């Protein structure tokens, strides 16, 4: 009976590994005043910028995108308010939206993205 259970567990593990193939791609992003129309360091209120990210290789299905911030340069005299999100995700890429609000001034920001699917 123990051998049968062990055999069943081994078969389950091997089938799980072979059927749950993941496909992962990653990259970096950056936004700063060199981007045309940059406005995150000017004025007050809600301001946003977008960056189009194209995957090096299209996915077979729409991936999940995870974002991170690795560097941010903000004005020392105001609160650092920011939000980043992946919008319009497709098999070919996504749009990264960077937003700030109130009197915050963001001079530059950069980070990483990871996109993955289980297919």
Z-matrix of the N, CA and C atoms (Angstrom, degrees):
N
C 1 1.453
C 2 1.529 1 110.61
N 3 1.349 2 117.83 1 -41.51
C 4 1.464 3 120.67 2 179.60
C 5 1.522 4 110.96 3 -64.03
N 6 1.347 5 116.35 4 -37.75
C 7 1.461 6 119.67 5 178.72
C 8 1.524 7 110.98 6 -65.36
N 9 1.317 8 116.83 7 -38.05
C 10 1.458 9 121.43 8 179.07
C 11 1.530 10 110.73 9 -65.15
N 12 1.321 11 116.79 10 -42.16
C 13 1.472 12 121.26 11 178.26
C 14 1.524 13 110.01 12 -65.70
N 15 1.331 14 116.82 13 -43.89
C 16 1.465 15 120.64 14 178.91
C 17 1.522 16 110.58 15 -62.00
N 18 1.330 17 117.59 16 -42.50
C 19 1.453 18 121.78 17 177.90
C 20 1.526 19 110.88 18 -62.46
N 21 1.325 20 117.06 19 -42.20
C 22 1.460 21 121.63 20 178.40
C 23 1.535 22 110.53 21 -61.92
N 24 1.321 23 117.28 22 -43.53
C 25 1.472 24 121.49 23 179.69
C 26 1.522 25 109.99 24 -63.73
N 27 1.328 26 117.58 25 -44.51
C 28 1.463 27 120.93 26 178.38
C 29 1.530 28 111.63 27 -60.66
N 30 1.313 29 116.80 28 -43.70
C 31 1.467 30 120.37 29 178.64
C 32 1.522 31 110.62 30 -62.67
N 33 1.326 32 117.31 31 -40.18
C 34 1.463 33 121.44 32 179.31
C 35 1.528 34 110.50 33 -63.94
N 36 1.335 35 117.10 34 -45.51
C 37 1.463 36 121.29 35 -179.25
C 38 1.526 37 110.30 36 -62.19
N 39 1.333 38 118.05 37 -48.30
C 40 1.461 39 120.56 38 -179.49
C 41 1.522 40 112.05 39 -64.06
N 42 1.305 41 118.55 40 -38.69
C 43 1.471 42 119.90 41 178.73
C 44 1.512 43 110.74 42 -69.62
N 45 1.326 44 118.08 43 -35.20
C 46 1.470 45 121.08 44 178.06
C 47 1.510 46 110.80 45 -64.50
N 48 1.321 47 116.59 46 -42.91
C 49 1.454 48 120.77 47 -179.08
C 50 1.525 49 110.48 48 -65.77
N 51 1.312 50 117.93 49 -42.53
C 52 1.454 51 119.41 50 -176.27
C 53 1.524 52 113.06 51 -75.64
N 54 1.320 53 119.22 52 -27.43
C 55 1.458 54 121.01 53 -178.13
C 56 1.522 55 113.72 54 -92.30
N 57 1.304 56 118.89 55 -17.00
C 58 1.466 57 119.98 56 -176.64
C 59 1.527 58 110.82 57 -106.28
N 60 1.318 59 116.52 58 58.52
C 61 1.445 60 121.71 59 177.10
C 62 1.527 61 109.31 60 -73.14
N 63 1.316 62 116.87 61 131.58
C 64 1.451 63 121.18 62 177.40
C 65 1.521 64 109.44 63 -108.78
N 66 1.304 65 115.23 64 149.30
C 67 1.457 66 121.53 65 175.72
C 68 1.522 67 106.63 66 -123.37
N 69 1.334 68 117.09 67 123.45
C 70 1.456 69 122.21 68 -173.71
C 71 1.526 70 109.68 69 -128.11
N 72 1.330 71 115.58 70 137.47
C 73 1.458 72 122.20 71 172.05
C 74 1.518 73 107.67 72 -133.44
N 75 1.319 74 116.88 73 153.46
C 76 1.458 75 119.88 74 -179.59
C 77 1.521 76 110.26 75 -147.82
N 78 1.318 77 114.98 76 165.88
C 79 1.453 78 120.25 77 179.02
C 80 1.520 79 110.74 78 -170.83
N 81 1.302 80 115.11 79 -173.36
C 82 1.463 81 121.58 80 179.42
C 83 1.522 82 109.36 81 -118.25
N 84 1.327 83 115.51 82 162.19
C 85 1.453 84 121.48 83 175.15
C 86 1.519 85 108.29 84 -141.19
N 87 1.320 86 116.17 85 156.80
C 88 1.455 87 121.64 86 179.44
C 89 1.519 88 108.96 87 -155.02
N 90 1.314 89 115.01 88 143.39
C 91 1.461 90 120.20 89 176.22
C 92 1.529 91 107.58 90 -138.83
N 93 1.340 92 115.91 91 134.37
C 94 1.464 93 121.41 92 -176.97
C 95 1.519 94 108.38 93 -160.84
N 96 1.322 95 117.97 94 177.38
C 97 1.466 96 120.35 95 -176.44
C 98 1.529 97 115.71 96 -60.14
N 99 1.331 98 118.57 97 -12.92
C 100 1.466 99 119.17 98 177.34
C 101 1.536 100 111.72 99 -73.31
N 102 1.352 101 117.60 100 -13.87
C 103 1.459 102 122.10 101 176.73
C 104 1.527 103 108.25 102 -77.90
N 105 1.305 104 116.17 103 130.33
C 106 1.462 105 121.52 104 -178.25
C 107 1.533 106 111.14 105 -56.00
N 108 1.332 107 117.01 106 131.91
C 109 1.462 108 122.18 107 177.52
C 110 1.521 109 114.25 108 78.88
N 111 1.334 110 118.14 109 14.71
C 112 1.464 111 121.45 110 -178.31
C 113 1.529 112 110.60 111 -56.50
N 114 1.343 113 117.07 112 128.57
C 115 1.467 114 120.42 113 -176.17
C 116 1.528 115 114.00 114 -136.48
N 117 1.323 116 117.56 115 7.37
C 118 1.469 117 119.45 116 -175.89
C 119 1.526 118 113.24 117 -73.02
N 120 1.320 119 117.05 118 -11.55
C 121 1.464 120 120.57 119 179.86
C 122 1.531 121 112.43 120 -108.21
N 123 1.331 122 117.12 121 11.91
C 124 1.467 123 120.90 122 -176.40
C 125 1.523 124 111.63 123 -126.43
N 126 1.325 125 116.02 124 146.70
C 127 1.453 126 121.61 125 171.31
C 128 1.516 127 114.79 126 69.11
N 129 1.329 128 114.48 127 -165.29
C 130 1.460 129 123.69 128 179.69
C 131 1.519 130 108.84 129 -129.27
N 132 1.320 131 115.52 130 167.05
C 133 1.457 132 119.86 131 177.98
C 134 1.517 133 111.99 132 91.76
N 135 1.321 134 114.36 133 -170.84
C 136 1.459 135 121.93 134 -176.93
C 137 1.527 136 110.02 135 -76.11
N 138 1.337 137 117.12 136 124.37
C 139 1.464 138 122.68 137 176.82
C 140 1.524 139 108.44 138 -135.31
N 141 1.311 140 117.00 139 142.21
C 142 1.467 141 119.48 140 179.11
C 143 1.522 142 110.77 141 -145.20
N 144 1.316 143 114.73 142 157.69
C 145 1.461 144 123.76 143 176.91
C 146 1.525 145 106.88 144 -135.48
N 147 1.318 146 116.57 145 153.55
C 148 1.454 147 120.15 146 176.69
C 149 1.527 148 110.20 147 -126.28
N 150 1.320 149 114.41 148 151.78
C 151 1.463 150 122.63 149 176.08
C 152 1.527 151 106.68 150 -130.20
N 153 1.314 152 117.37 151 129.45
C 154 1.461 153 120.70 152 175.65
C 155 1.522 154 109.32 153 -88.06
N 156 1.328 155 115.76 154 125.47
C 157 1.462 156 122.90 155 179.54
C 158 1.529 157 107.64 156 -111.53
N 159 1.321 158 116.91 157 125.18
C 160 1.466 159 121.66 158 176.77
C 161 1.526 160 108.56 159 -106.47
N 162 1.329 161 116.75 160 130.03
C 163 1.459 162 120.21 161 178.50
C 164 1.526 163 109.39 162 -68.09
N 165 1.336 164 117.65 163 142.52
C 166 1.471 165 119.68 164 176.97
C 167 1.529 166 112.33 165 -57.26
N 168 1.335 167 116.25 166 -35.07
C 169 1.469 168 121.76 167 178.52
C 170 1.529 169 107.12 168 -137.28
N 171 1.340 170 118.52 169 129.15
C 172 1.474 171 119.61 170 179.67
C 173 1.532 172 111.54 171 -59.91
N 174 1.318 173 116.12 172 144.33
C 175 1.457 174 122.46 173 175.48
C 176 1.527 175 109.26 174 -80.82
N 177 1.323 176 116.84 175 159.96
C 178 1.462 177 121.01 176 175.91
C 179 1.521 178 111.47 177 -75.09
N 180 1.334 179 116.54 178 -28.00
C 181 1.459 180 121.86 179 176.43
C 182 1.523 181 108.24 180 -141.04
N 183 1.317 182 116.66 181 167.22
C 184 1.461 183 121.76 182 -178.32
C 185 1.536 184 110.06 183 -60.00
N 186 1.337 185 117.99 184 123.19
C 187 1.458 186 120.52 185 -177.51
C 188 1.529 187 112.66 186 -86.43
N 189 1.304 188 115.01 187 167.93
C 190 1.460 189 122.79 188 168.31
C 191 1.523 190 106.68 189 -90.15
N 192 1.330 191 117.69 190 136.95
C 193 1.464 192 122.16 191 -178.66
C 194 1.528 193 108.91 192 -116.43
N 195 1.332 194 115.51 193 131.42
C 196 1.460 195 122.59 194 177.32
C 197 1.528 196 107.41 195 -117.79
N 198 1.335 197 116.45 196 133.53
C 199 1.464 198 121.88 197 -177.28
C 200 1.522 199 111.30 198 -117.11
N 201 1.329 200 116.11 199 152.26
C 202 1.459 201 120.62 200 173.21
C 203 1.524 202 109.02 201 -142.72
N 204 1.322 203 115.14 202 159.46
C 205 1.466 204 122.34 203 175.49
C 206 1.523 205 106.99 204 -111.54
N 207 1.333 206 116.35 205 127.07
C 208 1.464 207 120.09 206 178.84
C 209 1.528 208 112.23 207 -109.22
N 210 1.327 209 116.65 208 -18.47
C 211 1.466 210 120.72 209 -179.27
C 212 1.514 211 108.92 210 -151.99
N 213 1.332 212 115.89 211 137.83
C 214 1.463 213 120.58 212 174.05
C 215 1.523 214 108.07 213 -145.78
N 216 1.321 215 115.86 214 135.85
C 217 1.457 216 122.64 215 177.11
C 218 1.523 217 106.61 216 -119.82
N 219 1.336 218 116.16 217 113.54
C 220 1.461 219 121.27 218 -178.88
C 221 1.519 220 110.25 219 -126.11
N 222 1.311 221 115.39 220 164.74
C 223 1.457 222 122.11 221 178.40
C 224 1.524 223 110.09 222 -66.89
N 225 1.316 224 116.96 223 132.61
C 226 1.475 225 121.20 224 -177.24
C 227 1.531 226 112.59 225 -72.46
N 228 1.326 227 117.78 226 -15.65
C 229 1.458 228 120.22 227 -176.68
C 230 1.530 229 114.02 228 -96.97
N 231 1.335 230 117.75 229 0.63
C 232 1.464 231 120.76 230 179.40
C 233 1.525 232 109.50 231 -130.27
N 234 1.316 233 116.29 232 163.44
C 235 1.460 234 120.56 233 175.44
C 236 1.521 235 110.03 234 -67.25
N 237 1.335 236 115.69 235 146.53
C 238 1.472 237 121.21 236 177.50
C 239 1.523 238 108.69 237 -91.91
N 240 1.314 239 115.93 238 96.78
C 241 1.470 240 121.67 239 179.48
C 242 1.522 241 107.81 240 -111.09
N 243 1.325 242 115.74 241 125.31
C 244 1.464 243 118.93 242 177.00
C 245 1.518 244 110.05 243 -156.84
N 246 1.328 245 113.62 244 158.98
C 247 1.454 246 121.53 245 176.93
C 248 1.521 247 106.56 246 -145.44
N 249 1.332 248 116.60 247 139.56
C 250 1.466 249 120.29 248 172.99
C 251 1.523 250 107.84 249 -126.32
N 252 1.320 251 116.13 250 143.12
C 253 1.459 252 119.79 251 177.57
C 254 1.515 253 110.51 252 -152.79
N 255 1.327 254 115.26 253 151.50
C 256 1.460 255 121.84 254 175.01
C 257 1.524 256 107.49 255 -93.01
N 258 1.323 257 115.84 256 122.53
C 259 1.464 258 120.19 257 178.06
C 260 1.529 259 107.75 258 -122.06
N 261 1.308 260 116.17 259 162.92
C 262 1.467 261 122.26 260 178.18
C 263 1.533 262 112.43 261 51.25
N 264 1.328 263 116.96 262 46.78
C 265 1.468 264 121.08 263 179.30
C 266 1.526 265 109.13 264 -72.30
N 267 1.326 266 115.84 265 132.61
C 268 1.467 267 121.66 266 176.66
C 269 1.529 268 108.66 267 -137.33
N 270 1.304 269 116.46 268 -178.24
C 271 1.464 270 121.11 269 177.97
C 272 1.528 271 111.25 270 -66.10
N 273 1.351 272 117.13 271 -24.45
C 274 1.459 273 122.25 272 -174.65
C 275 1.524 274 114.55 273 -95.76
N 276 1.342 275 117.58 274 -19.02
C 277 1.455 276 119.88 275 -177.29
C 278 1.515 277 111.34 276 166.96
N 279 1.323 278 116.00 277 -163.54
C 280 1.459 279 121.31 278 -179.97
C 281 1.525 280 108.95 279 -157.40
N 282 1.312 281 115.41 280 169.12
C 283 1.457 282 121.84 281 174.08
C 284 1.511 283 107.87 282 -109.68
N 285 1.315 284 116.24 283 127.63
C 286 1.455 285 122.09 284 177.50
C 287 1.531 286 107.78 285 -95.92
N 288 1.309 287 116.61 286 124.67
C 289 1.465 288 121.56 287 -179.27
C 290 1.522 289 108.70 288 -109.09
N 291 1.332 290 116.00 289 125.13
C 292 1.465 291 123.35 290 177.12
C 293 1.521 292 106.67 291 -112.08
N 294 1.330 293 115.99 292 130.19
C 295 1.460 294 120.11 293 -175.01
C 296 1.519 295 110.84 294 -134.86
N 297 1.322 296 116.02 295 146.09
C 298 1.461 297 122.75 296 170.50
C 299 1.522 298 107.69 297 -138.22
N 300 1.324 299 117.75 298 168.47
C 301 1.464 300 120.83 299 -176.42
C 302 1.526 301 110.40 300 -153.28
N 303 1.336 302 114.43 301 176.37
C 304 1.476 303 123.20 302 -177.35
C 305 1.530 304 109.21 303 56.76
N 306 1.343 305 117.84 304 -136.83
C 307 1.464 306 120.02 305 -176.59
C 308 1.534 307 112.90 306 -96.37
N 309 1.318 308 118.25 307 9.77
C 310 1.469 309 121.43 308 -179.76
C 311 1.522 310 111.01 309 -61.83
N 312 1.322 311 114.81 310 144.74
C 313 1.454 312 121.39 311 177.32
C 314 1.530 313 108.18 312 -127.63
N 315 1.332 314 115.78 313 116.16
C 316 1.461 315 121.96 314 178.86
C 317 1.529 316 107.23 315 -106.76
N 318 1.340 317 116.03 316 115.17
C 319 1.460 318 120.71 317 -178.61
C 320 1.532 319 112.32 318 -84.55
N 321 1.311 320 116.77 319 -32.10
C 322 1.464 321 120.74 320 175.18
C 323 1.520 322 109.08 321 -166.06
N 324 1.328 323 115.33 322 158.40
C 325 1.456 324 120.81 323 179.30
C 326 1.528 325 107.41 324 -156.37
N 327 1.317 326 116.03 325 143.86
C 328 1.464 327 119.86 326 176.24
C 329 1.520 328 109.41 327 -147.76
N 330 1.314 329 115.23 328 166.20
C 331 1.460 330 119.50 329 -179.60
C 332 1.499 331 112.36 330 -175.98
N 333 1.330 332 114.28 331 -161.35
C 334 1.462 333 122.79 332 -177.52
C 335 1.521 334 110.51 333 -123.00
N 336 1.307 335 115.63 334 156.01
C 337 1.470 336 121.27 335 170.94
C 338 1.533 337 108.42 336 -131.45
N 339 1.313 338 115.08 337 147.08
C 340 1.469 339 122.76 338 173.84
C 341 1.522 340 106.45 339 -131.28
N 342 1.316 341 116.36 340 131.97
C 343 1.462 342 121.63 341 175.98
C 344 1.522 343 107.31 342 -122.63
N 345 1.338 344 115.66 343 137.50
C 346 1.461 345 118.31 344 -178.27
C 347 1.530 346 111.17 345 -149.21
N 348 1.317 347 115.21 346 155.07
C 349 1.455 348 122.09 347 171.58
C 350 1.526 349 107.58 348 -142.48
N 351 1.282 350 116.44 349 163.48
C 352 1.461 351 121.37 350 177.55
C 353 1.508 352 111.50 351 -98.62
N 354 1.311 353 117.88 352 15.21
C 355 1.469 354 121.55 353 179.98
C 356 1.496 355 110.29 354 -120.40
